Amino acid sequence: QVHVVESGGGLVQAGGSLRLSCTASGLTFGDYAMGWFRQAPGKEREGVAGITSDGITRSTDSVKGRFTIFQDNAKNTLYLEMNSLKPEDTAMYYCAAAITRLSWWSLLLPNLYNYWGQGTQVTVSS
């Protein structure tokens, strides 16, 4: 059984940084596409960044140059390094794994992911 757990969220001032972590038991990193998603109150869940099983990454335009997704396969851990945070980055952040092979263009589509964590809250104050 796959169990996904996020951590690292918190309250930070605008311009600050946070690093989110995601561990996933029951699957082998490197065999699955992984992604970070976020959902703000009253808004739909959106793809933030994803990484294919081949290590190809994609980020949504609003976070390019500020957020970096990477993983440590030996530790079965996915990360999202977030810098220059803005109030509009405030949301619940979710980690997800896809059991099907995803291409670069589909990395940010939440409906293609099968396993989800409970989320970690990120709040950026102005």
DSSP file with accessible surface (Angstrom, degrees, kcal/mol):
  #  RESIDUE AA STRUCTURE BP1 BP2  ACC     N-H-->O    O-->H-N    N-H-->O    O-->H-N    TCO  KAPPA ALPHA  PHI   PSI    X-CA   Y-CA   Z-CA
    1    1 A Q              0   0  225      0, 0.0     2,-0.4     0, 0.0    26,-0.1   0.000 360.0 360.0 360.0 136.2    0.0    0.0    0.0
    2    2 A V        -     0   0   23     24,-0.1     2,-0.4    22,-0.0    24,-0.2  -0.687 360.0-174.1 -89.9 132.7    1.3    3.4   -0.9
    3    3 A H  E     -A   25   0A 117     22,-2.1    22,-2.3    -2,-0.4     2,-0.4  -0.977   3.7-166.2-131.0 119.0    1.4    6.1    1.7
    4    4 A V  E     -A   24   0A   7     -2,-0.4   114,-0.4   112,-0.4     2,-0.4  -0.895   7.1-178.4-110.0 131.2    2.4    9.7    0.8
    5    5 A V  E     -A   23   0A  61     18,-2.6    18,-2.4    -2,-0.4     2,-0.3  -0.988   8.0-161.1-135.5 125.8    3.3   12.2    3.5
    6    6 A E  E     +A   22   0A  17     -2,-0.4     2,-0.3    16,-0.2    16,-0.2  -0.717  15.4 166.7 -99.8 156.0    4.2   15.9    3.1
    7    7 A S  E     +A   21   0A  65     14,-2.2    14,-2.7    -2,-0.3   113,-0.1  -0.962  39.9  70.2-155.5 167.1    6.0   18.1    5.5
    8    8 A G        +     0   0   37     -2,-0.3    11,-0.3     1,-0.3    14,-0.0   0.366  59.7 133.6 105.7  -4.6    7.8   21.4    5.7
    9    9 A G        +     0   0   28     12,-0.1     2,-0.3     9,-0.1    -1,-0.3  -0.164  22.3 124.6 -70.5 171.9    4.9   23.9    5.4
   10   10 A G  E     -d  122   0B  28    111,-0.9   113,-2.7   110,-0.1     2,-0.5  -0.988  58.5 -53.7 166.9-168.5    4.5   26.9    7.6
   11   11 A L  E     +d  123   0B 131     -2,-0.3     2,-0.3   111,-0.2   113,-0.2  -0.879  53.8 165.2-102.8 129.0    4.1   30.6    7.9
   12   12 A V  E     -d  124   0B  26    111,-2.6   113,-2.4    -2,-0.5     2,-0.1  -0.980  34.9-111.1-142.8 151.2    6.7   32.8    6.2
   13   13 A Q  E >   -d  125   0B 150     -2,-0.3     3,-2.3   111,-0.2    72,-0.2  -0.473  51.3 -81.8 -78.5 154.9    7.0   36.4    5.2
   14   14 A A  T 3  S+     0   0   49    111,-2.5    72,-0.2     1,-0.3    -1,-0.1  -0.287 120.4  30.0 -55.1 136.9    7.0   37.5    1.6
   15   15 A G  T 3  S+     0   0   54     70,-3.2    69,-0.6     1,-0.3    -1,-0.3   0.255  99.3 116.2  93.1 -11.2   10.4   37.0    0.0
   16   16 A G    <   -     0   0   21     -3,-2.3    69,-2.3    69,-0.2     2,-0.3  -0.084  57.0-123.0 -83.2-174.1   11.2   34.1    2.3
   17   17 A S        +     0   0   61     66,-0.2     2,-0.3    67,-0.2    66,-0.2  -0.932  20.8 179.6-133.8 152.6   11.9   30.5    1.6
   18   18 A L  E     - B   0  82A  34     64,-2.2    64,-3.2    -2,-0.3     2,-0.5  -0.980  16.7-146.6-145.0 152.6   10.6   27.1    2.5
   19   19 A R  E     - B   0  81A 124     -2,-0.3     2,-0.3   -11,-0.3    62,-0.2  -0.980  14.8-158.2-122.1 119.1   11.5   23.5    1.5
   20   20 A L  E     - B   0  80A   0     60,-2.7    60,-2.2    -2,-0.5     2,-0.3  -0.732   7.2-159.8 -91.6 145.5    8.7   21.0    1.3
   21   21 A S  E     -AB   7  79A  26    -14,-2.7   -14,-2.2    -2,-0.3     2,-0.4  -0.919   6.6-167.6-124.6 152.1    9.4   17.3    1.6
   22   22 A a  E     -AB   6  78A   0     56,-2.2    56,-2.9    -2,-0.3     2,-0.4  -0.976   0.7-170.2-141.8 122.6    7.4   14.3    0.5
   23   23 A T  E     -AB   5  77A  67    -18,-2.4   -18,-2.6    -2,-0.4     2,-0.4  -0.886   3.7-166.6-110.4 146.3    8.1   10.7    1.5
   24   24 A A  E >   -A    4   0A   3     52,-1.2     3,-0.6    -2,-0.4     2,-0.2  -0.922   1.1-165.3-136.6 109.3    6.2    7.8   -0.2
   25   25 A S  E 3  S+A    3   0A  62    -22,-2.3   -22,-2.1    -2,-0.4     3,-0.1  -0.613  71.7  38.9 -89.4 152.1    6.3    4.3    1.2
   26   26 A G  T 3  S+     0   0   59     -2,-0.2     2,-0.3   -24,-0.2    -1,-0.2   0.497 105.9  70.5  89.7   1.2    5.2    1.4   -0.8
   27   27 A L  S <  S-     0   0   11     -3,-0.6     2,-0.6   -24,-0.1    -1,-0.2  -0.977  78.0-118.3-144.3 161.7    6.7    2.6   -4.1
   28   28 A T    >   -     0   0   83     -2,-0.3     3,-2.0    -3,-0.1     4,-0.3  -0.885  28.7-128.4-104.7 116.3   10.1    3.0   -5.5
   29   29 A F  T 3  S+     0   0    7     -2,-0.6     4,-0.1    44,-0.3    47,-0.1  -0.330  96.3  41.1 -58.3 145.2   11.2    6.5   -6.4
   30   30 A G  T 3  S+     0   0   17      2,-0.5    -1,-0.3    22,-0.0     3,-0.0   0.129 103.1  72.4  98.0 -20.3   12.4    6.7   -9.9
   31   31 A D  S <  S+     0   0  112     -3,-2.0     2,-0.3     2,-0.0    -2,-0.2   0.531  97.3  51.0 -96.9 -11.6    9.7    4.3  -11.2
   32   32 A Y  S    S-     0   0   55     -4,-0.3    -2,-0.5    20,-0.1     2,-0.3  -0.927  80.9-116.5-127.9 150.5    6.9    6.9  -10.8
   33   33 A A  E     -E   98   0B   2     65,-0.9    65,-2.5    67,-0.5     2,-0.3  -0.630  36.5-161.2 -76.9 143.8    6.2   10.4  -11.9
   34   34 A M  E     -EF  97  51B   0     17,-2.4    17,-2.9    -2,-0.3     2,-0.3  -0.946   9.7-177.3-128.8 151.1    5.9   12.7   -8.9
   35   35 A G  E     -EF  96  50B   0     61,-2.5    61,-2.2    -2,-0.3     2,-0.4  -0.982  23.7-137.5-148.6 158.0    4.3   16.1   -8.6
   36   36 A W  E     +EF  95  49B   0     13,-3.5    12,-3.0    -2,-0.3    13,-1.7  -0.967  28.1 176.5-113.2 134.4    3.5   19.0   -6.3
   37   37 A F  E     -EF  94  47B   1     57,-3.0    57,-3.2    -2,-0.4     2,-0.3  -0.870  10.1-158.3-130.5 162.5    0.1   20.6   -6.4
   38   38 A R  E     -EF  93  46B  14      8,-2.3     8,-2.9    -2,-0.3     2,-0.4  -0.987   5.7-165.2-144.0 154.5   -1.6   23.3   -4.5
   39   39 A Q  E     -E   92   0B  68     53,-2.2    53,-2.4    -2,-0.3     6,-0.2  -0.948   5.6-162.7-143.6 119.9   -5.1   24.5   -3.7
   40   40 A A    >   -     0   0   23      4,-0.4     3,-2.3    -2,-0.4    51,-0.1  -0.648  46.1 -76.8 -94.2 156.9   -6.1   27.8   -2.2
   41   41 A P  T 3  S+     0   0  124      0, 0.0    -1,-0.1     0, 0.0     3,-0.1  -0.268 118.7   8.6 -55.8 130.2   -9.5   28.4   -0.7
   42   42 A G  T 3  S+     0   0   93      1,-0.2     2,-0.3    -3,-0.1    -3,-0.0   0.497 112.6 100.3  79.4   3.3  -12.1   28.7   -3.3
   43   43 A K  S <  S-     0   0  145     -3,-2.3    -1,-0.2     1,-0.0     2,-0.1  -0.822  75.2-103.7-120.4 160.4   -9.8   27.7   -6.1
   44   44 A E        -     0   0  171     -2,-0.3    -4,-0.4     1,-0.1     2,-0.2  -0.411  45.9 -92.8 -76.5 156.6   -9.2   24.6   -8.1
   45   45 A R        -     0   0   75     -6,-0.2     2,-0.4    -2,-0.1    -6,-0.2  -0.522  49.5-164.8 -67.9 133.8   -6.2   22.4   -7.4
   46   46 A E  E     -F   38   0B  74     -8,-2.9    -8,-2.3    -2,-0.2     2,-0.3  -0.925  22.3-110.7-125.6 148.3   -3.3   23.4   -9.7
   47   47 A G  E     +F   37   0B   7     61,-0.6   -10,-0.2    -2,-0.4    61,-0.1  -0.603  30.9 175.7 -74.7 132.2   -0.1   21.7  -10.7
   48   48 A V  E     -     0   0B   0    -12,-3.0    12,-2.6     1,-0.4     2,-0.3   0.822  63.4 -20.8-100.8 -52.8    3.0   23.5   -9.3
   49   49 A A  E     -FG  36  59B   0    -13,-1.7   -13,-3.5    10,-0.2    -1,-0.4  -0.984  58.2-171.9-158.9 150.1    5.8   21.2  -10.4
   50   50 A G  E     -FG  35  58B   0      8,-2.5     8,-2.1    -2,-0.3     2,-0.4  -0.957   9.7-154.3-143.8 162.0    6.4   17.7  -11.5
   51   51 A I  E     -FG  34  57B  10    -17,-2.9   -17,-2.4    -2,-0.3     6,-0.2  -0.995  17.0-136.9-140.5 130.7    9.2   15.3  -12.3
   52   52 A T    >   -     0   0    4      4,-2.9     3,-2.0    -2,-0.4   -20,-0.1  -0.294  34.7-100.9 -78.5 171.8    9.0   12.3  -14.6
   53   53 A S  T 3  S+     0   0   21      1,-0.3    -1,-0.1    49,-0.3   -21,-0.1   0.711 125.9  56.4 -65.5 -17.8   10.5    8.9  -13.8
   54   54 A D  T 3  S-     0   0  106      2,-0.1    -1,-0.3   -23,-0.1     3,-0.1   0.405 123.5-104.9 -91.9   0.2   13.4    9.9  -16.1
   55   55 A G  S <  S+     0   0   42     -3,-2.0     2,-0.4     1,-0.3    -2,-0.1   0.559  70.4 146.1  89.6   9.5   14.1   13.1  -14.1
   56   56 A I        -     0   0   87      1,-0.0    -4,-2.9     2,-0.0    -1,-0.3  -0.653  32.6-156.1 -81.2 133.6   12.6   15.6  -16.5
   57   57 A T  E     -G   51   0B  64     -2,-0.4     2,-0.3    -6,-0.2    -6,-0.2  -0.759  16.3-174.8-113.8 158.7   10.9   18.5  -14.6
   58   58 A R  E     -G   50   0B  67     -8,-2.1    -8,-2.5    -2,-0.3     2,-0.3  -0.985   3.9-169.6-148.6 140.7    8.2   21.0  -15.4
   59   59 A S  E     -G   49   0B  20     -2,-0.3   -10,-0.2   -10,-0.2   -11,-0.1  -0.960  30.2-106.1-128.9 150.8    7.0   23.9  -13.4
   60   60 A T    >>  -     0   0   32    -12,-2.6     3,-1.8    -2,-0.3     4,-0.8  -0.406  38.0-110.8 -71.5 153.7    4.0   26.2  -13.9
   61   61 A D  G >4 S+     0   0  124      1,-0.3     3,-0.8     2,-0.2    -1,-0.1   0.832 111.6  62.9 -57.9 -36.1    4.8   29.6  -15.2
   62   62 A S  G 34 S+     0   0   58      1,-0.2    -1,-0.3     3,-0.0   -14,-0.0   0.665 111.6  36.7 -68.7 -14.3    4.0   31.5  -12.0
   63   63 A V  G X> S+     0   0    0     -3,-1.8     4,-2.6   -15,-0.2     3,-2.4   0.437  82.3 127.4-115.7  -1.8    6.7   29.7  -10.0
   64   64 A K  T << S+     0   0  117     -3,-0.8     4,-0.1    -4,-0.8    -3,-0.0  -0.315  80.4  17.0 -60.3 135.6    9.4   29.4  -12.6
   65   65 A G  T 34 S+     0   0   89      2,-0.4    -1,-0.3     1,-0.1     3,-0.1   0.303 127.3  57.5  85.0 -10.2   12.7   30.8  -11.4
   66   66 A R  T <4 S+     0   0   26     -3,-2.4    17,-2.0     1,-0.3     2,-0.4   0.684  99.2  50.2-117.7 -39.1   11.5   30.6   -7.8
   67   67 A F  E  <  -C   82   0A   7     -4,-2.6     2,-0.4    15,-0.2    -2,-0.4  -0.869  59.8-168.7-108.1 144.5   10.5   27.0   -7.1
   68   68 A T  E     -C   81   0A  77     13,-2.5    13,-3.0    -2,-0.4     2,-0.4  -0.996   6.7-156.1-133.1 129.7   12.6   23.9   -7.8
   69   69 A I  E     +C   80   0A   9     -2,-0.4     2,-0.3    11,-0.2    11,-0.2  -0.848  27.2 149.6-102.4 136.6   11.5   20.3   -7.7
   70   70 A F  E     -C   79   0A  73      9,-1.6     9,-3.3    -2,-0.4     2,-0.3  -0.978  25.3-147.6-157.1 163.7   14.0   17.6   -7.1
   71   71 A Q  E     -C   78   0A  36     -2,-0.3     2,-0.6     7,-0.2     7,-0.2  -0.969  13.4-143.9-139.4 155.5   14.1   14.1   -5.6
   72   72 A D  E >>> -C   77   0A  55      5,-2.9     5,-2.0    -2,-0.3     3,-0.7  -0.936  14.7-169.9-115.8 101.2   16.5   11.9   -3.7
   73   73 A N  G >45S+     0   0   79     -2,-0.6     3,-0.7     1,-0.2   -44,-0.3   0.842  84.4  59.2 -64.3 -32.6   15.8    8.3   -4.9
   74   74 A A  G 345S+     0   0   98      1,-0.3    -1,-0.2    -3,-0.1    -2,-0.0   0.837 114.8  36.3 -65.0 -30.7   18.0    6.8   -2.2
   75   75 A K  G <45S-     0   0  136     -3,-0.7    -1,-0.3     2,-0.2    -2,-0.2   0.398 104.4-128.4 -99.8   0.8   15.8    8.4    0.4
   76   76 A N  T <<5 +     0   0   45     -3,-0.7   -52,-1.2    -4,-0.6     2,-0.4   0.910  64.4 137.4  50.9  45.0   12.6    8.0   -1.5
   77   77 A T  E   < -BC  23  72A  13     -5,-2.0    -5,-2.9   -54,-0.2     2,-0.4  -0.981  43.2-158.5-130.2 135.7   12.0   11.7   -0.9
   78   78 A L  E     -BC  22  71A   0    -56,-2.9   -56,-2.2    -2,-0.4     2,-0.3  -0.871  16.3-162.4-108.1 143.1   10.7   14.4   -3.2
   79   79 A Y  E     -BC  21  70A  31     -9,-3.3    -9,-1.6    -2,-0.4     2,-0.4  -0.896  18.1-162.0-126.4 155.3   11.4   18.1   -2.5
   80   80 A L  E     -BC  20  69A   0    -60,-2.2   -60,-2.7    -2,-0.3     2,-0.6  -0.911  13.2-160.0-133.8 107.4   10.0   21.4   -3.5
   81   81 A E  E     -BC  19  68A  40    -13,-3.0   -13,-2.5    -2,-0.4     2,-0.5  -0.793  11.7-167.4 -86.9 121.3   12.4   24.3   -2.8
   82   82 A M  E     +BC  18  67A   0    -64,-3.2   -64,-2.2    -2,-0.6     2,-0.3  -0.952  10.6 171.6-119.4 117.9   10.5   27.5   -2.7
   83   83 A N        +     0   0   56    -17,-2.0   -66,-0.2    -2,-0.5   -67,-0.2  -0.788  59.5  23.9-119.1 164.0   12.2   30.9   -2.8
   84   84 A S  S    S-     0   0   69    -69,-0.6    -1,-0.2    -2,-0.3   -67,-0.2   0.907  84.1-160.3  49.2  48.5   11.0   34.5   -3.1
   85   85 A L        -     0   0    3    -69,-2.3   -70,-3.2    -3,-0.2   -69,-0.2  -0.265   7.3-158.3 -64.8 145.9    7.6   33.4   -1.8
   86   86 A K    >   -     0   0   85    -72,-0.2     3,-2.5   -71,-0.1     4,-0.3  -0.860  31.3-110.2-121.2 156.9    4.7   35.7   -2.5
   87   87 A P  G >  S+     0   0   51      0, 0.0     3,-1.9     0, 0.0    37,-0.4   0.853 117.2  63.5 -55.5 -32.7    1.3   36.0   -0.7
   88   88 A E  G 3  S+     0   0  128      1,-0.3   -48,-0.0    35,-0.1    -3,-0.0   0.576  89.0  69.3 -72.0  -5.7   -0.3   34.4   -3.8
   89   89 A D  G <  S+     0   0    1     -3,-2.5    -1,-0.3    35,-0.0     2,-0.2   0.523  71.1 120.8 -83.0  -7.3    1.6   31.3   -3.1
   90   90 A T    <   +     0   0   38     -3,-1.9     2,-0.3    -4,-0.3    33,-0.2  -0.407  40.6 105.6 -61.5 125.5   -0.5   30.7    0.0
   91   91 A A  E    S- H   0 122B   3     31,-2.1    31,-2.7    -2,-0.2     2,-0.5  -0.962  76.0 -77.3-179.3 170.5   -2.2   27.4   -0.3
   92   92 A M  E     -EH  39 121B  53    -53,-2.4   -53,-2.2    -2,-0.3     2,-0.5  -0.823  49.1-147.2 -84.8 129.1   -2.4   23.8    0.8
   93   93 A Y  E     -EH  38 120B   0     27,-2.8    27,-2.3    -2,-0.5     2,-0.4  -0.876  14.3-166.8-105.7 132.2    0.4   21.9   -1.0
   94   94 A Y  E     -E   37   0B  37    -57,-3.2   -57,-3.0    -2,-0.5     2,-0.4  -0.914  12.4-148.2-119.8 145.1    0.0   18.3   -1.9
   95   95 A a  E     -E   36   0B   0     -2,-0.4    22,-2.1   -59,-0.2     2,-0.3  -0.843  23.9-179.5-105.7 144.7    2.4   15.7   -3.1
   96   96 A A  E     -EI  35 116B   0    -61,-2.2   -61,-2.5    -2,-0.4     2,-0.4  -0.989  18.4-149.3-146.3 154.2    1.3   13.0   -5.5
   97   97 A A  E     -EI  34 115B   0     18,-2.2    18,-2.2    -2,-0.3    17,-2.2  -0.961   9.4-149.5-125.1 142.4    2.5   10.0   -7.3
   98   98 A A  E     -E   33   0B   0    -65,-2.5   -65,-0.9    -2,-0.4     4,-0.1  -0.941   5.0-160.4-112.7 130.2    1.4    8.6  -10.7
   99   99 A I  S    S+     0   0   84     -2,-0.5     2,-0.3    13,-0.2    -1,-0.1   0.645  75.7  71.8 -84.6 -13.7    1.6    4.9  -11.4
  100  100 A T  S    S-     0   0   79     12,-0.4   -67,-0.5   -67,-0.1     2,-0.4  -0.699  98.8 -97.3 -97.6 155.2    1.4    5.4  -15.2
  101  101 A R        -     0   0  172     -2,-0.3     2,-0.4   -69,-0.1    -2,-0.1  -0.567  44.0-158.1 -73.3 124.4    4.3    6.8  -17.1
  102  102 A L        -     0   0   14     -2,-0.4   -49,-0.3    -4,-0.1     2,-0.2  -0.822   5.8-139.9-106.7 145.1    3.8   10.5  -17.7
  103  103 A S    >>  -     0   0   50     -2,-0.4     3,-1.0   -51,-0.1     4,-0.5  -0.465  35.4 -97.3 -91.4 171.9    5.3   12.7  -20.3
  104  104 A W  G >4 S+     0   0  125      1,-0.3     3,-1.3     2,-0.2     4,-0.3   0.901 120.9  54.1 -57.0 -42.9    6.5   16.2  -19.7
  105  105 A W  G 34 S+     0   0  164      1,-0.3     3,-0.3     2,-0.1    -1,-0.3   0.748 109.7  47.4 -70.8 -19.7    3.4   17.9  -21.0
  106  106 A S  G X4 S+     0   0    5     -3,-1.0     3,-1.7     1,-0.2    -1,-0.3   0.436  80.2  99.9-100.7   2.7    1.1   15.9  -18.6
  107  107 A L  T << S+     0   0    0     -3,-1.3    -1,-0.2    -4,-0.5   -56,-0.1   0.765  82.2  49.6 -61.7 -27.6    3.1   16.4  -15.4
  108  108 A L  T 3  S+     0   0   24     -3,-0.3   -61,-0.6    -4,-0.3    -1,-0.3   0.254  82.0 106.2-100.2  15.4    0.9   19.2  -14.1
  109  109 A L    X   -     0   0   66     -3,-1.7     3,-1.8     1,-0.2     4,-0.2  -0.811  53.6-162.1 -97.2 107.1   -2.5   17.5  -14.6
  110  110 A P  G >  S+     0   0   39      0, 0.0     3,-1.8     0, 0.0    -1,-0.2   0.809  83.5  66.9 -62.0 -28.5   -3.8   16.4  -11.2
  111  111 A N  G 3  S+     0   0  130      1,-0.3    -2,-0.0     3,-0.0     0, 0.0   0.632  93.4  61.3 -70.7  -9.7   -6.3   13.8  -12.6
  112  112 A L  G <  S+     0   0   55     -3,-1.8   -12,-0.4    -6,-0.2     2,-0.3   0.475  87.3  91.1 -92.3  -1.6   -3.4   11.7  -13.9
  113  113 A Y    <   -     0   0   12     -3,-1.8   -15,-0.3    -4,-0.2     3,-0.1  -0.732  52.0-171.5-100.6 144.8   -2.0   11.1  -10.3
  114  114 A N        +     0   0   74    -17,-2.2     2,-0.5    -2,-0.3   -16,-0.2   0.762  65.3  49.3-106.5 -33.4   -3.1    8.1   -8.2
  115  115 A Y  E     -I   97   0B  84    -18,-2.2   -18,-2.2  -112,-0.0     2,-0.3  -0.961  63.3-176.9-120.8 131.8   -1.7    8.6   -4.8
  116  116 A W  E     -I   96   0B  70     -2,-0.5  -112,-0.4   -20,-0.2   -20,-0.2  -0.926  17.8-136.9-128.8 146.7   -2.0   11.7   -2.7
  117  117 A G        -     0   0    6    -22,-2.1  -112,-0.2    -2,-0.3     3,-0.1  -0.311  34.4-104.9 -86.4-179.4   -0.8   13.0    0.6
  118  118 A Q        -     0   0  171   -114,-0.4  -113,-0.1     1,-0.2   -24,-0.1   0.613  63.4-117.8 -83.6 -14.9   -2.9   14.9    3.1
  119  119 A G        -     0   0   20    -24,-0.1     2,-0.4   -27,-0.1   -25,-0.2   0.018  13.0-118.9  99.5 156.3   -1.2   18.2    2.3
  120  120 A T  E     - H   0  93B  20    -27,-2.3   -27,-2.8  -113,-0.1     2,-0.3  -0.999  28.7-121.3-135.8 133.3    0.9   20.7    4.1
  121  121 A Q  E     - H   0  92B  78     -2,-0.4  -111,-0.9   -29,-0.2     2,-0.5  -0.581  22.4-169.8 -82.0 132.3   -0.1   24.4    4.6
  122  122 A V  E     -dH  10  91B   0    -31,-2.7   -31,-2.1    -2,-0.3     2,-0.5  -0.987   5.9-177.7-118.5 123.5    2.0   27.2    3.3
  123  123 A T  E     -d   11   0B  51   -113,-2.7  -111,-2.6    -2,-0.5     2,-0.6  -0.989   6.9-166.9-125.3 124.8    1.1   30.7    4.3
  124  124 A V  E     -d   12   0B   6     -2,-0.5     2,-0.3   -37,-0.4  -111,-0.2  -0.950  10.5-153.4-114.0 118.9    3.0   33.7    3.0
  125  125 A S  E      d   13   0B  43   -113,-2.4  -111,-2.5    -2,-0.6    -2,-0.0  -0.644 360.0 360.0 -93.1 148.1    2.3   37.0    4.8
  126  126 A S              0   0  139     -2,-0.3    -1,-0.1  -113,-0.2   -40,-0.0  -0.355 360.0 360.0 -88.5 360.0    2.7   40.4    3.1
